[in-house]
C-alpha cells in the first residue's frame, strides 16, 4: 500500500510553467539590450573609432605603408629581410620558415641549451666576424626579437655594417655614417625604449642616393 502511494506521487503531472507579466517584461528588456549593445559596440563604436583614426592619424591607421614610385614596398612597423651586401641587414627572425612572415609572428622559443639555437648563433657569428673583424658583434645581429617582425636595428648594429655597405656602394664610410645618423630615432618621449634605426627606410634612402650597380 505504501509503495502504491509513493508511485502515485511520482506519476502526478508536472505543473505547467506560466510566464507572468513581469517575466515577459524582463525577457523583452533582455532582448532589447542585446540588440542595442550589439549595434552600439559592434557597429557604431568600431565605425566611429575607425573614422576618427582615418581623419586624425591616416598614416598610422593604414599600417604606416611605405611607397616607392607609387608602389607599396613595405611598412615602417613591420620588418623585412635584406640579404644583398650593399644593404643594411635586419636582425634574425624566427617568424615563419624564411623569417619575417607577418602571418606567423613569434620568437624561436628555443632555450639556451638548444643545440639548434647554438648552431644558428655560431654560424651567424662566424659570418659576421668574416665581414668585420675590427668590431665586436652587436647582440641584435645574432638574436631574434620576440615578434620576429622588428623593423629596427640598434645604432651599433648599423655602425657594424657601414664598412660593407660603403664598399659595395662605392661610398666613403663618412657618407654612409651620416645617413645612418639621419635615420636614427631617439627614445620615445626621451625616456622610453632605445635609440633605433629603421632598416627599410635607410636602405631606400641608400637606393635613392647611390643605386646599386650590377657587377
C-alpha positions in Angstrom: 0.0 0.0 0.0 2.8 2.4 0.9 4.5 1.7 -2.4 1.4 2.5 -4.4 1.0 5.8 -2.6 4.7 6.7 -3.4 4.2 5.8 -7.1 1.1 7.9 -7.3 3.0 10.9 -6.0 5.7 10.4 -8.7 3.1 10.0 -11.5 1.4 13.3 -10.9 1.7 15.7 -13.9 4.2 18.5 -13.5 2.8 22.0 -13.1 2.8 24.0 -16.4 5.2 26.9 -16.5 3.3 30.2 -16.9 5.1 33.4 -17.9 3.9 36.3 -15.8 3.7 39.9 -17.0 6.9 40.6 -15.1 8.6 37.7 -16.8 7.6 38.9 -20.2 8.8 42.4 -19.3 12.2 41.1 -18.3 12.5 38.9 -21.4 11.7 41.9 -23.6 14.2 44.1 -21.8 17.0 41.4 -22.3 16.2 41.1 -26.0 16.3 44.9 -26.5 19.5 45.3 -24.5 21.1 42.6 -26.6 20.1 44.4 -29.8 21.1 47.8 -28.6 24.6 46.7 -27.3 25.3 44.7 -30.4 24.5 47.7 -32.6 26.3 50.2 -30.3 29.5 48.2 -29.6 29.6 46.0 -32.7 28.8 48.7 -35.3 28.7 52.3 -34.1 31.8 52.2 -31.8 34.1 50.5 -34.3 33.0 52.7 -37.2 33.4 55.8 -35.0 36.9 54.8 -33.9 37.9 53.9 -37.5 36.6 57.2 -38.8 38.4 59.3 -36.1 41.6 57.3 -36.8 41.3 57.9 -40.6 40.9 61.7 -40.0 43.4 62.2 -37.2 46.1 59.6 -38.0 45.6 58.3 -41.5 49.2 57.1 -41.9 49.2 55.1 -38.7 45.6 53.8 -39.2 46.6 52.3 -42.5 49.7 50.5 -41.4 52.3 53.2 -42.0 52.9 51.9 -45.5 56.0 53.0 -47.5 55.6 53.6 -51.2 58.2 53.9 -53.9 57.1 55.2 -57.3 53.5 54.7 -56.2 54.1 51.0 -55.3 53.9 49.8 -51.7 57.3 48.3 -50.8 56.8 47.7 -47.1 55.7 49.2 -43.7 57.6 51.3 -41.2 56.4 49.0 -38.4 56.9 45.5 -40.0 60.5 44.4 -40.8 61.6 42.5 -43.8 64.8 40.7 -44.7 67.7 42.1 -46.7 70.5 39.9 -47.9 72.4 41.9 -50.5 75.9 43.0 -49.4 75.0 46.6 -50.4 72.1 46.8 -48.0 71.9 47.1 -44.2 70.6 43.8 -42.9 67.8 43.3 -40.4 68.2 41.3 -37.3 67.5 37.5 -37.5 63.8 36.4 -37.5 62.1 33.3 -36.4 58.7 34.3 -37.8 57.8 31.7 -40.4 60.1 29.3 -42.3 62.0 32.1 -44.0 61.6 34.7 -41.3 59.7 38.0 -41.3 56.4 36.2 -42.1 53.7 38.6 -40.8 51.3 35.8 -40.6 53.5 33.8 -38.3 54.8 36.3 -35.8 56.7 34.6 -33.0 60.1 34.0 -31.4 62.0 30.8 -31.8 61.0 29.5 -28.4 64.4 27.9 -28.2 66.2 27.9 -24.8 69.9 28.4 -24.1 70.5 24.7 -24.1 69.0 24.1 -27.5 71.7 22.8 -29.9 69.7 24.2 -32.9 69.9 27.7 -31.4 73.6 27.3 -30.5 74.4 26.2 -34.1 72.4 29.1 -35.7 74.1 31.7 -33.5 77.5 30.2 -34.1 77.0 30.3 -37.8 75.9 34.0 -37.6 78.8 34.9 -35.5 81.3 33.3 -38.0 79.7 35.1 -40.9 79.7 38.5 -39.2 83.3 38.1 -38.0 84.4 37.5 -41.5 82.6 40.6 -42.5 84.1 42.9 -39.9 86.9 41.8 -37.7 87.6 45.2 -36.2 84.4 45.5 -34.1 82.5 43.4 -31.6 79.2 42.0 -32.9 76.1 43.8 -31.5 73.7 41.4 -29.8 70.7 42.3 -32.0 72.6 41.0 -35.1 72.6 37.4 -33.7 69.4 37.4 -31.7 65.8 37.3 -32.8 63.1 39.6 -31.5 60.0 38.3 -29.7 57.8 39.1 -32.6 60.2 38.2 -35.4 59.0 41.4 -37.2 61.2 44.1 -35.7 61.8 46.8 -38.3 64.7 48.4 -36.4 68.3 47.6 -35.5 70.4 49.4 -32.9 72.7 52.2 -34.0 75.6 49.8 -33.0 74.3 47.2 -35.4 74.1 49.8 -38.2 77.6 51.0 -37.4 78.9 47.5 -37.6 77.6 47.2 -41.2 78.8 50.5 -42.5 82.2 49.3 -44.0 80.5 46.6 -46.0 77.7 48.8 -47.3 80.1 51.7 -48.1 82.4 49.3 -50.0 79.6 47.8 -52.1 78.0 51.2 -52.9 81.2 52.9 -53.7 80.7 55.5 -51.0 83.0 56.6 -48.2 82.2 55.5 -44.7 81.6 59.0 -43.6 78.7 59.5 -46.1 77.1 56.3 -45.0 77.6 57.1 -41.3 75.8 60.5 -41.9 72.8 58.6 -43.5 72.7 56.2 -40.5 72.6 59.2 -38.1 69.8 60.8 -40.2 67.7 57.7 -39.8 68.5 57.1 -36.1 65.4 57.7 -33.9 65.8 58.6 -30.3 64.0 57.2 -27.3 60.2 57.8 -27.4 59.4 60.8 -25.3 63.0 61.0 -24.4 63.0 58.0 -22.0 61.0 55.0 -23.4 62.8 52.3 -25.4 66.2 52.6 -27.0 67.7 54.5 -30.0 67.0 52.6 -33.2 67.4 52.7 -37.0 64.6 51.7 -39.4 66.3 49.3 -41.8 63.8 49.7 -44.7 63.8 53.5 -44.7 67.6 53.5 -44.5 68.0 51.1 -47.4 65.5 53.0 -49.5 67.5 56.2 -48.9 70.6 54.4 -50.0 69.0 53.3 -53.2 67.8 56.9 -53.9 71.3 58.4 -53.3 73.5 55.7 -54.7 71.7 52.9 -56.5 73.4 49.5 -56.6 75.1 48.8 -59.9 75.3 45.3 -61.3 78.8 43.8 -61.2 
